[in-house]
Amino acid sequence: MTTYPFTFDPSRPFMQQAADWIADVFYEILPEAGFEVRDEQIYMAFQLERAYTEKKTIFAEAGVGTGKTLVYLLYAIAYARYTRKPAIIACADESLIEQLVKPEGDIAKLARHLELTIDARMGKSQDQYICLNKLDDARTGLEEGELYREIYEGLPEFVHFPDTMQSFLPYGNRKDYPQLSDRQWDKMGWDVFQDCLVCSQRHRCGQTISRDYYRRATDLIICSHDFYMEHIWTFESRKREGQLPLLPEHSSVVFDEGHLLETAAQNALTYQLKHSLYESIIVRLLEGEIRESLAVTIEESIMQSDKVFLLLEQMSQPVPGSKRRKFDVNDRLLREIGRFGDLLATIEEELVFEGGLFTIDDYQLKIVEEHLDMMQRALALFRQPDKLISWVREDGDELTLVIMPKGVKEIMRERVFAKQMPVVFSSATLSVQGSFDYMAEILGIDDYLSFSVASPYDYAEQMKSALYLVEEPDDKMKHVMGFLQASGGKALILFPSQEELERFKMDAAQAASFEQFRFLYEGEAEISHLISLFQNDEDSVLCAVTLWEGLDIPGPSLSHVIIWSLPFPPNDPLFESRRADAQDALAEVDMPYMLLRLRQGIGRLIRSREDKGSVSIMGAELKQERIKEQVSKILP
């Protein structure tokens, strides 16, 4: 939409008029519709006016119940219509996207009560769509082939029968298959090793079609942090390939649950290399009538790639409880990687000459050149091993080399925060002990606005909380059973890791006393489907790893939040590297992360003035007085 929701006076600054209209919305229009006037909400509105007027980054820390989502939506929509470019609302994960756009969500509320037609479209991550090639493999396989054949037969007709003069519609979204477990979805969902550029089915792909749909949004595009970061990192390479960027040019960005953005940025800047993928791409050059010198170099590079991965297999050690293998970067590995990089550079030089001879299909040449460029950027990180994080992962009978830079703040500073554009970080937990310096430092933000407003809820009256020093798994299970019996189910159990959830699931299945409750486990079905089941089955118990943020279930269905163990950061390569670089790893790395996440988890309980309930926090680390003191400070 390009019409403003108020009468526009060209003689006055637009943002001043937008702020006046938003004030009217909160003081008059929404109260007339039954909404309460919230001082915290109005304060936040005045703060965002400055960020949009000055086109600055702002940390908007607002507690649960302040109505912060309505505030940033109104500014984003108004500014999008003024600039004729959509705003991006980037959520922490796919479940938060669904909550924002659901029929009873905040966008629908604004549209209904303000009599606005809001053009909001979802831009979901690539792994949220069916890959037709993987589905072909799954439906012809022995394991659950019937399931995947039914899915295939249920796809739109244009997928099965390509023809001219057909109309296309988005399809193949993960949410369309709520009953599938994550394991089942992974067998047909897109993954990073799919070569979409040369896929013969790409023009019928649900991901391609949905991309065309959301790019035409005029007000809002709602995506995940991961997807926005993927857009940032691939922007230049997609332009070189002649492709459109993942997201269109936009007017502003809101990072909902913005304290999680750094993890998404780090993931997006991660390179994953496979010997088999390199070989499958580079041998395409041999199909043309290329010069013998190039053909020989290609063969040498394939052998060198195999040699590097064989060396990684020999020198890496398995990490217990994961598919990860760790290794130390030594001189021998650097020599072999350097040799491989030199061969890639020679191939790139030869391709410049071949391109002038037109002996290679131009489209295939572009694909190979882009892949070589990506590999060279990844391998170049080994030139400074002290700024590198790397490991290998077991994928079936093959290894994947995973490479990432230690820090992303320089790239974030250049590609996101240096632009003259309003950027809003919204969350109830952005500061650490009252300061935003931790977030600004890890993200590379030099100049920012900030404010904090507390929740209007009376936590001391509405919430009971207790700490439990429990170390043994059996003791934890006994405590959990006591908690559930006291609340009659109605509980959310939060786990710091998937491994801990799986262990609990296995132990609960073997304990007869747990049969009296219905347990819903993250991973057994699509996440928003599980949330709906939990909300509608009042006595059920939801067990999750990713719902520390964003879950919004007011009422008795969620009356008890149980923290299985304190959410310290995982022992993955990224955090291992940060700990190694810190003078006091507990104070500088582990505690800030844990306290932010714990505050978020506790915030799942009280979602309205009428809510009451309990928070029970277990943890072996509570025996350390330093940790117990900090945890106690964030409790009511």
Summary of the structure (lengths in Angstrom):
residues: 636
radius of gyration: 26.1
end to end distance: 44.6
largest distance: 79.8
contacts: 2022
relative contact order: 0.11
helix: 52%
strand: 14%
